Amino acid sequence: MSCQRFGVKLLTVCALRSTSICINAFSRYTAAIARRFVYALLMFKTTSLISTRTISGGIEQAPFAHTSVYFFAALTALPLLVLLSSFLDTDAQIWAHLRRYVLPQISLNTLLLTVGVAALTAVLGVGLAWLTAMFRFPGVRFFAWGLMLPLAMPAYVLAFVQTGLFDFGGALRELAYTLGLADWLPNVRSLPGTIMIMTGAFYPYVYLLARNAFLTQGQRALEVGASLGLSPRQAFFRVALPLARPWIFAGVLLVVMETLADFGVVAITGVDTFTTAIYKSWFAFFSLPTASQLACLLMLLALVLLVLEQRTRKARRYLPTGRQAMIRRQKLHGWRAAACFAVCTAVLLIVFVVPVLQLSVWAWQESQGEFDWRYFGFAWNSLSVSLMAAAIVLSVAWQIGRVQRQQVSPAMNWAIRISTLGYAIPGAVLAVAIFLPMAWLDTRAAAWLDGSCWFSGSLVALLAAYAIRFMAVGAGPMQAGWQRISAHHDMISHSLGVSGFALFRRVHWPLLRMPALTASLLVFVDVMKELPITLMMRPFGWDTLAIRIFEWTSEGQWQQAALPSLLLVLVGLLPVYLLARQRDDKF
């Protein structure tokens, strides 16, 4: 009997070991395939799309690039048409209730929230970018990349951590009661508190783009301003800020769209906006058409913002001065250096360090029980799908920026606007709008296939939803980067015999490397944090860290949600750090 037990144990160990070896080999094999796929994708985008070209106005044109932009616009228009078709079924009673009791309040709250977050993120992001790009003070090399760390923290995670700290029973609330300062603490469950939380979560969008703009402007523009008698403050407002305008507008536009489509933060803080009205129409009134109709109003607002943002940059060119005149940072002394250090330290403590410490305390308290090893699988799922989505978005955003640089037709302008419109649609509504046509394709394909779901509930549908949702995130930096490349670059290169792939490798890529990395980072981090689309469209049994956080927070278990939240933050820190360090090495 003992020999039989020993044999069974030996066979079990051997089976587990062989399974582990097979899994490791399979993961290495899939990683190799992924690397080859990305390389092939880049080669396809840089050879077939560049080699088949014509010359117009000194700028190389890739006809297939126009086709790819039109194709993605059509792909984005499909769920938009599904949403617009909801107006064929209008519930008069629900809309009467919304017009009388809901729409006035949510319209005012959405307007105040959007304007407040946009204004504060613009001031905070541009101010911090100017300090870290133009001045030398203690800790500036750390703050240059450290101020981008809040990108790795989802807004809904920051919201529930700040609520846990400042709400009744929280650590900071108890400390304030002890010190007699309870009346000075802000109320996070209010509109001003929501504005502050979203500002802390979204300001890195503006900071990242604005700092890149300041670093690539060069020193000569500021020297010309000084030669005209401008003071450093006047040079900032009249020279540096106008040159950085396309980057700043792109960052603020991302913040506005993120604010309009956010649901997690406003649900935690209890502020009613358009997104909460959409969810209530769906789950309280059980009226998906009404929810889709409210989402159409958000789309209309986003389209207006896109048109205004593009018209402000129409007929303008923002050109870098080159490597020969890089920025020379001014060294600060005394109270100015101390003030800059204190401002950067306070921002980083409030929006990242203290929340991470609180998550660590909660995670340590919950780790006394049995550790769930599935978290590593959740982290791998989050990482892999984010990388694939970032590659897809970057390849399309590259073509959008390349096409918009040329003299395009009105139809192409509308195609570009439609391609970037998905960012203003709430994730859950977009998931339903994509799921419906995918389910229709499944029913039509069931007669020829084995009856399984090939489209809905697949990784392809999930990646398509990510691409539609976050195309504006990747297109903003790429459009700003392409706009700063003059046609003279191409004409001079042609006169030297450089064209096609050589032009891409030797001229375009060095100038667009930082915008491309910035776009990849923003998309990667946003996909990591995306919850509604992943929850509704993921393949069966395929969970991510965001899904695990939702499962705990939906039950009010804040401390149990700390460990997956902390893992999500840690996974998102790596690309933020690598991009920041590469930027510092370059400048």
TAVEN-V193752 format. One record per residue. N is the residue number from 1. SS is DSSP state (h for helix, s for strand, l for the rest). Layout:
N,SS + N,SS
//
This chain:
1,l + 2,h + 3,h + 4,h + 5,h + 6,h + 7,h + 8,h + 9,h + 10,h + 11,h + 12,h + 13,h + 14,h + 15,h + 16,h + 17,h + 18,h + 19,h + 20,h + 21,h + 22,h + 23,h + 24,h + 25,h + 26,h + 27,h + 28,h + 29,h + 30,h + 31,h + 32,h + 33,h + 34,h + 35,h + 36,h + 37,h + 38,h + 39,h + 40,h + 41,h + 42,h + 43,h + 44,h + 45,h + 46,h + 47,h + 48,h + 49,h + 50,h + 51,h + 52,l + 53,s + 54,s + 55,s + 56,s + 57,l + 58,l + 59,s + 60,s + 61,s + 62,s + 63,h + 64,h + 65,h + 66,h + 67,h + 68,h + 69,h + 70,h + 71,h + 72,h + 73,h + 74,h + 75,h + 76,h + 77,h + 78,h + 79,h + 80,h + 81,h + 82,h + 83,h + 84,h + 85,h + 86,h + 87,h + 88,h + 89,l + 90,l + 91,l + 92,h + 93,h + 94,h + 95,h + 96,h + 97,h + 98,h + 99,h + 100,h + 101,h + 102,h + 103,h + 104,h + 105,h + 106,h + 107,h + 108,h + 109,h + 110,h + 111,h + 112,h + 113,h + 114,h + 115,h + 116,h + 117,h + 118,h + 119,h + 120,h + 121,h + 122,h + 123,h + 124,h + 125,h + 126,h + 127,h + 128,h + 129,h + 130,h + 131,h + 132,h + 133,h + 134,h + 135,s + 136,s + 137,l + 138,l + 139,l + 140,h + 141,h + 142,h + 143,h + 144,h + 145,h + 146,h + 147,l + 148,l + 149,h + 150,h + 151,h + 152,h + 153,l + 154,l + 155,h + 156,h + 157,h + 158,h + 159,h + 160,h + 161,h + 162,h + 163,h + 164,h + 165,h + 166,h + 167,l + 168,l + 169,l + 170,l + 171,h + 172,h + 173,h + 174,h + 175,h + 176,h + 177,h + 178,h + 179,h + 180,l + 181,l + 182,h + 183,h + 184,h + 185,l + 186,l + 187,l + 188,l + 189,l + 190,l + 191,h + 192,h + 193,h + 194,h + 195,h + 196,h + 197,h + 198,h + 199,h + 200,h + 201,h + 202,h + 203,h + 204,h + 205,h + 206,h + 207,h + 208,h + 209,h + 210,h + 211,h + 212,h + 213,h + 214,h + 215,h + 216,h + 217,h + 218,l + 219,l + 220,h + 221,h + 222,h + 223,h + 224,h + 225,h + 226,h + 227,h + 228,l + 229,l + 230,l + 231,l + 232,h + 233,h + 234,h + 235,h + 236,h + 237,h + 238,h + 239,h + 240,h + 241,h + 242,h + 243,h + 244,l + 245,h + 246,h + 247,h + 248,h + 249,h + 250,h + 251,h + 252,h + 253,h + 254,h + 255,h + 256,h + 257,h + 258,h + 259,h + 260,h + 261,h + 262,l + 263,l + 264,h + 265,h + 266,h + 267,h + 268,h + 269,h + 270,l + 271,l + 272,l + 273,l + 274,h + 275,h + 276,h + 277,h + 278,h + 279,h + 280,h + 281,h + 282,h + 283,h + 284,l + 285,l + 286,l + 287,l + 288,h + 289,h + 290,h + 291,h + 292,h + 293,h + 294,h + 295,h + 296,h + 297,h + 298,h + 299,h + 300,h + 301,h + 302,h + 303,h + 304,h + 305,h + 306,h + 307,h + 308,h + 309,h + 310,h + 311,h + 312,h + 313,l + 314,l + 315,l + 316,l + 317,l + 318,l + 319,l + 320,l + 321,l + 322,l + 323,h + 324,h + 325,h + 326,l + 327,l + 328,l + 329,l + 330,s + 331,s + 332,l + 333,l + 334,h + 335,h + 336,h + 337,h + 338,h + 339,h + 340,h + 341,h + 342,h + 343,h + 344,h + 345,h + 346,h + 347,h + 348,h + 349,h + 350,h + 351,h + 352,h + 353,h + 354,h + 355,h + 356,h + 357,h + 358,h + 359,h + 360,h + 361,h + 362,h + 363,h + 364,h + 365,h + 366,h + 367,l + 368,l + 369,l + 370,l + 371,l + 372,l + 373,l + 374,h + 375,h + 376,h + 377,h + 378,h + 379,h + 380,h + 381,h + 382,h + 383,h + 384,h + 385,h + 386,h + 387,h + 388,h + 389,h + 390,h + 391,h + 392,h + 393,h + 394,h + 395,h + 396,h + 397,h + 398,h + 399,h + 400,h + 401,h + 402,h + 403,h + 404,h + 405,l + 406,l + 407,l + 408,l + 409,l + 410,h + 411,h + 412,h + 413,h + 414,h + 415,h + 416,h + 417,h + 418,h + 419,h + 420,l + 421,l + 422,h + 423,h + 424,h + 425,l + 426,l + 427,h + 428,h + 429,h + 430,h + 431,h + 432,h + 433,h + 434,h + 435,h + 436,h + 437,h + 438,h + 439,h + 440,h + 441,h + 442,h + 443,h + 444,h + 445,h + 446,l + 447,l + 448,l + 449,l + 450,l + 451,l + 452,l + 453,l + 454,l + 455,l + 456,l + 457,l + 458,l + 459,h + 460,h + 461,h + 462,h + 463,h + 464,h + 465,h + 466,h + 467,h + 468,h + 469,h + 470,h + 471,h + 472,h + 473,h + 474,h + 475,h + 476,h + 477,h + 478,h + 479,h + 480,h + 481,h + 482,h + 483,h + 484,l + 485,l + 486,l + 487,h + 488,h + 489,h + 490,h + 491,h + 492,h + 493,h + 494,h + 495,h + 496,l + 497,l + 498,l + 499,l + 500,h + 501,h + 502,h + 503,h + 504,h + 505,h + 506,h + 507,h + 508,h + 509,h + 510,h + 511,h + 512,h + 513,h + 514,h + 515,h + 516,h + 517,h + 518,h + 519,h + 520,h + 521,h + 522,h + 523,h + 524,h + 525,h + 526,h + 527,h + 528,h + 529,h + 530,l + 531,l + 532,h + 533,h + 534,h + 535,h + 536,h + 537,h + 538,l + 539,l + 540,l + 541,l + 542,l + 543,l + 544,l + 545,h + 546,h + 547,h + 548,h + 549,h + 550,h + 551,h + 552,h + 553,h + 554,l + 555,l + 556,l + 557,l + 558,l + 559,l + 560,l + 561,h + 562,h + 563,h + 564,h + 565,h + 566,h + 567,h + 568,h + 569,h + 570,h + 571,h + 572,h + 573,h + 574,h + 575,h + 576,h + 577,h + 578,h + 579,h + 580,h + 581,h + 582,h + 583,h + 584,h + 585,h + 586,h + 587,l
//
